[in-house]
C-alpha cells in the first residue's frame, strides 16, 4: 500500500479513477439528521457554526424537540429515502441528558434503522447508556487535526483531545464510530495527513472530510469556502488510504461540490429536509 505522501503525489486521473473503483464496491447509504436539541452550551460559541445561523432565521430551531417532533421528522426522512439516521444535538456537556436515551430508544422501537448519536465529547458512562438504549454508533468529528485552526473557529467547549478520547471510548462501548474533519481555514497537507493517520489508527467505520462552507450571521461568514477540486482530491486520497475499511461520507451534495461528487469514491450521502418542511425544523 502506498504511503500518504505517495497518494498525495498521484496523477489526478489515476487518483480519481482508483477512488471511484473502490467506492463502487460499497453499498450506497443515505443519512438524514433528526435533531434532538438545537441548543448548545458551548461558550463562547463556535465562530463558524451553521446552527447559530439557523437560529437567526428560524427561531424554532433553538431548544429541545418533543418526542413526537423527533419521531415525525424521522418518519419524514425515512420516507424521503434515508437508510440511516443521525440524531444530533448541540453540546450539552460531558454527561448527556437522560431524555436522549429515551428518544434514541423510541426511534429504534418505531423504525428499526441504524441510529447514530452526535453530541460532541461525552464520557464513557454516557456512551454506555446510549448503547443500552439501542444506539448503533457515534459520530464525533475531529473538527481539525491542526490545534491552532481548531481553537480559531472553536474557542470554547470541548477540546480535540476530548474528541479523540470520546471516539476511543465509543469503540470500547462496542459502538461503530464516525469521524473526520473540516477542510478549510488554510489547513496544510501535512495536517491533513496527521488527521488521516489518526482516523486509520482509530479504525473509523465512517469517514467524512467536510468542506468548510460559510454561513451568514457567523463570525467567519467572510471566510472563503473550501475549494471543490481540493475537497474532491482529499476525499479520493482518503478513499484510497482507508481502503475497504471505512465508508466514505460526502456531506455536501449541492452546488459546486456536487459537480465533483463522482470523483471522490464516496458511497454514503446526506438527504436533508427541505426548508419548508415543518416536521424537521
SVG drawing of the C-alpha trace seen along z (x, -y; Angstrom):
<svg xmlns="http://www.w3.org/2000/svg" viewBox="-46 -39 51 43">
<polyline fill="none" stroke="black" stroke-width="0.4" points="0.0,0.0 1.2,-3.5 2.2,-6.0 0.2,-9.2 2.9,-11.3 2.7,-8.9 -1.0,-9.2 -0.8,-13.0 1.5,-12.9 -0.7,-10.7 -1.7,-11.9 -5.3,-13.2 -6.8,-11.0 -5.4,-7.9 -6.3,-9.0 -9.9,-9.7 -10.3,-6.5 -9.0,-4.3 -11.2,-6.0 -14.3,-5.5 -13.4,-1.9 -13.2,-1.3 -16.3,-3.3 -18.4,-1.3 -17.8,1.9 -19.6,0.4 -23.4,0.4 -24.8,-3.1 -26.3,-4.5 -28.2,-7.7 -28.2,-9.7 -30.6,-12.2 -30.3,-14.3 -33.1,-14.2 -32.3,-17.0 -32.9,-16.3 -31.9,-19.7 -30.9,-22.8 -29.4,-24.5 -25.8,-24.3 -23.8,-25.0 -20.5,-25.8 -19.2,-29.2 -18.0,-31.2 -20.0,-30.0 -18.2,-28.4 -17.2,-31.1 -18.3,-29.0 -21.5,-27.3 -24.3,-26.9 -26.7,-26.1 -26.2,-29.6 -27.0,-30.9 -30.2,-28.8 -31.3,-30.2 -31.3,-33.7 -33.7,-32.8 -35.7,-30.0 -36.4,-30.9 -38.0,-27.4 -34.6,-25.7 -33.2,-26.5 -34.1,-24.3 -35.3,-20.8 -37.6,-18.9 -40.6,-16.9 -40.6,-13.2 -43.5,-13.5 -41.5,-16.0 -38.5,-13.7 -40.5,-10.7 -42.3,-12.7 -39.1,-14.0 -37.6,-10.5 -40.6,-9.2 -40.4,-12.1 -36.7,-11.5 -37.1,-7.7 -39.9,-8.2 -37.6,-10.5 -35.1,-7.7 -32.8,-7.8 -31.4,-4.4 -29.6,-5.7 -30.5,-8.4 -28.1,-10.8 -29.5,-12.1 -27.6,-15.4 -27.7,-17.9 -25.7,-20.9 -23.1,-20.1 -24.9,-19.6 -21.7,-18.8 -19.8,-15.6 -22.9,-13.8 -25.9,-13.6 -29.5,-14.5 -31.5,-11.3 -34.1,-12.1 -31.5,-11.5 -31.7,-7.8 -35.5,-7.9 -35.5,-9.5 -32.9,-7.0 -34.9,-4.0 -38.1,-5.4 -36.6,-5.9 -35.2,-2.3 -38.5,-0.9 -40.6,-2.7 -38.3,-2.3 -35.6,0.3 -33.0,-1.5 -29.4,-2.3 -29.2,-5.4 -26.0,-7.3 -25.7,-10.0 -23.9,-13.3 -23.5,-15.2 -19.8,-16.2 -17.4,-14.9 -19.1,-12.8 -18.0,-10.4 -17.9,-6.6 -20.7,-6.4 -23.0,-8.3 -21.9,-6.2 -22.8,-3.1 -26.2,-4.4 -26.8,-5.3 -25.6,-1.8 -28.1,-0.3 -30.9,-2.4 -30.1,-0.8 -27.8,-3.4 -25.7,-1.8 -22.8,-4.2 -21.4,-7.6 -20.3,-10.5 -17.7,-12.8 -15.7,-14.9 -12.1,-15.9 -13.1,-19.3 -9.5,-20.0 -6.3,-17.9 -4.5,-21.3 -4.8,-22.6 -4.4,-26.2 -7.1,-26.0 -9.4,-24.1 -9.2,-26.8 -9.5,-29.6 -13.0,-28.5 -13.9,-26.7 -12.6,-28.9 -14.8,-27.3 -16.2,-23.9 -14.6,-20.5 -11.0,-20.1 -9.5,-18.0 -8.2,-15.6 -11.7,-15.2 -13.0,-14.3 -10.3,-11.7 -11.0,-10.2 -14.7,-10.0 -14.1,-8.1 -11.8,-5.7 -14.4,-5.2 -17.2,-4.7 -15.1,-1.8 -14.7,-0.4 -18.5,-0.6 -19.0,1.6 -20.3,-1.2 -19.4,-2.0 -17.6,-5.3 -17.8,-8.1 -15.3,-10.9 -13.5,-13.3 -12.5,-16.9 -13.2,-20.2 -11.3,-21.2 -10.6,-24.9 -9.1,-27.7 -5.7,-27.2 -5.2,-23.6 -1.9,-22.2 -1.4,-18.9 0.8,-17.9 -2.0,-18.5 -4.4,-16.6 -2.0,-13.6 -1.9,-13.7 -5.7,-13.6 -6.0,-10.7 -3.4,-8.7 -5.4,-9.3 -8.6,-8.2 -6.9,-5.0 -5.5,-4.3 -9.0,-4.7 -10.3,-2.3 -13.1,-4.7 -16.1,-2.9 -17.4,-6.0 -15.1,-8.9 -16.1,-12.3 -13.9,-15.1 -16.2,-18.0 -15.6,-21.2 -16.0,-24.4 -19.0,-26.4 -19.5,-29.8 -23.0,-30.7 -24.4,-34.2 -24.6,-35.7 -21.5,-33.8 -18.1,-35.4 -16.4,-33.5 -19.0,-34.4 -16.4,-36.2 -14.0,-33.2 -13.5,-31.6 -15.2,-28.2 -13.1,-25.1 -12.1,-24.7 -14.3,-22.0 -11.4,-20.4 -9.2,-20.2 -12.0,-18.7 -12.6,-16.0 -8.9,-15.2 -8.6,-14.9 -11.7,-12.7 -10.3,-10.5 -7.0,-10.2 -9.0,-9.3 -10.8,-6.6 -7.5,-5.0 -5.9,-5.4 -8.8,-3.9 -9.4,-1.3 -12.0,1.3 -12.0,0.5 -14.3,-2.6 -17.4,-4.0 -16.7,-7.4 -19.4,-10.0 -20.0,-13.0 -21.6,-15.6 -22.2,-18.2 -24.3,-17.2 -25.3,-20.5 -23.7,-23.4 -20.1,-23.3 -19.3,-20.2 -22.0,-18.1 -20.1,-18.7 -17.1,-16.8 -19.0,-14.2 -18.5,-11.3 -14.7,-11.8 -14.5,-11.2 -15.2,-7.5 -17.9,-8.3 -20.6,-5.7 -22.6,-7.5 -24.6,-10.7 -26.9,-13.0 -30.6,-13.7 -31.5,-17.0 -35.1,-18.1 -36.4,-20.8 -36.5,-24.3 -40.3,-24.3 -40.7,-21.0 -42.1,-21.8 -41.5,-18.3 -37.7,-18.8 -37.3,-22.5"/>
</svg>
